[in-house]
């Protein structure tokens, strides 16, 4: 039994994570005012999105 993920599986998993993070980010950015915690979350979400985008680029 082969448990190694294919490039396509890795790409699709990263894409799903990226899209989930993007939806949360967009929800936060629609707010007229962000708390300090939300501003921190926005920065973290952007970093995580870049991480998953890098994975997607490496596995095209």
N, C-alpha and C positions, 0 to 999 in steps of 0.2 A: 504494500500500500504506500503510495507516494504522497507525502504530506507537504511537499514543496509547492508553493503557489506559483502559478504561471505569471508572466509579465502582465497579461491581460487581467488576471484576478487582482494583482497588486494595484494596477492602474484603476480598476473599477472600485476597489475598496477605498483608495485614496480620493477618488472623485466623489464618492458618497460622503466621506468625512468633510471634504472641502465644501460641498454644497450645504451640508448641515451647519457648518461653522458660518458660512455666508448668510444663511437665513437668519441665524441669531444676530449676526453683526448688523444686517439690514434692519432688523427689528429695533435694535438699540439706537442706530443712527437716525431713525425716524422720530425719536423722542426729542422734544424741544429742549430738554435739559437732562444732563447725565450726572449722576452722583459720582463721587470719587471712585467708588467701587466699580461702577459701570464703565467709567473711563479706563480703569485698569483692565477690565474685561475686554473692552474694545481693542486695546493694545495687544493683549494676549491672543485674542481671536485672530487678529491680523498676522501675528507671528505664526500661529498654527496653520492658518490658511496658506502662507508661503511655504511652510514645511511640506504640506500635502501637495501643493502645486509642484514643488521640486521633485517629489516622488513620482507624480504623474509624468513630468517631463523625462525623467530617467527611464520610465517604463513604457514609453510610446512604441 
